[in-house]
Amino acid sequence: MYLIRPNQSNCYQDTIKDRAIEMPLWLLLMSNLFRNARIIDAEADNLSNEQVKDIVKDNKVIILATGSHPSAHVQALDSAQELSKCLTNAHVYNWLSFNPLNVGCPDYSKLDLNKYRTHGWHCPDKNKRSPYASIFTSISCPFNCNFCTIKSFYNSPYKKRQTSLVVEDVYTLYRLGVRNIKIMDELFLVMNNSIETLGFLLSDIGKEMNMWGYARIDTVNKKNLKSANKMGVTWLGIGIESGNESIRNDMLKGKFRNERIKEVIKMIQDAGIKVGANYIFGFWEDTLGTMQETLDFAKELNTEYANFYCLNVYPGTPVENNFKEIGVDMPTKSIGHAQLSEYFKPFPTKTLTGKQVLNFRDNAYKEYYNTNNTLRRIYG
């Protein structure tokens, strides 16, 4: 029995050399369900489909299409299906076919964690980016952003994991020499009292850890930031998405105003935690003017790191239905959703072509990092 993550290197072009390599956490948890199951990480080992075929022969295979973020399962489907065509007894899933809350802790010893490396911004010393691992404290998401497909991956409403299991995972990784950890949750800081407990139970090793996770503007407060800092959280990824308040309200991201965003970013930084802010260009109501608002707001916030994306119209989301009603063509292949792929299909807005949106995104990267003293402010 083999559990396989397919090779998706075609999603990243030349950035494959520098990007993080995430461990296949969900495959590792799935392996708890099968005696003697072997994991093949074709992406980390850069294996071709033929090489995988030579390894598995006629054995039963489960291929799980996923990515560094749970929503990335959409773009991974092509690679998984192409691999399955080479094999005689393969089943493909691009959602979790089991409940990860019911299978105990992952056995991290099944993987060579030195194969995995964290992001350059998370650990700028390239000699210390490995080993790298992931944990999770909850599944799914309690919110309903109309462009997100995370719930279709988990096939579950938002649920919290038992805190003692999270603590066990962190200590296991600590004993294995891992200090760089990703918290896989969509919204780590929604755990409320669990965060306070984690901060207390992990405070003895917290200063040695280098963890990062996701949060929302409306789930951050001084109390949970203090606890997160105690357990070793050094970075938070925050979805700001748009600098235009009207557009942000339309996509159900939240009714918080720009002034509140500024306050929360400062609150995070004052707690000793760095911010990786995420922005999206290309919402249907976006114009060159509103996208410039977003870029200007990003430059004003001047967070330690920033990601810029084009809107991805994922299958099964409310925004996909809206775009279909308007008559916008959808990608015919899943790799068309891969932001860094040469096959990425950028979507138009009411007044802009997809190419204009993509060009704006690419220029935004250059303008932001050429003019802002972000990472240089921290790392010199």
ABEGO torsion letter per residue (X at the ends): XBBBBBBAAAAAEAAAAABBBBBBAAAAAAAAABBGBBBBBAAAAGBBAAAAAAAAEABBBBBBBBBABAAAAAAAAAAAAAAAAABABBBBBABBABBAAAAEBBBAAABBAAABBBBAAABABAAAAOBBBBBBABBEBABBBAABAAAAAAGBBBBBBBAAAAAAAAAAAAAAGBABBBBABABAAAAEAAAAAAAAAAAAAAAABBBBBBBBAAABBAAAAAAAAAAGBABBBBBAGBABAAAAAAAGAEABBAAAAAAAAAAAAAAGBBBBBBBBBGBAABBAAAAAAAAAAAAAAGBABBBBBBBBBBBGBAAAAAAAAAGBBBBABAAAABAABAABBBBBBAABBAAAAAAAAAAAAAAAAAABBBAAAAAX
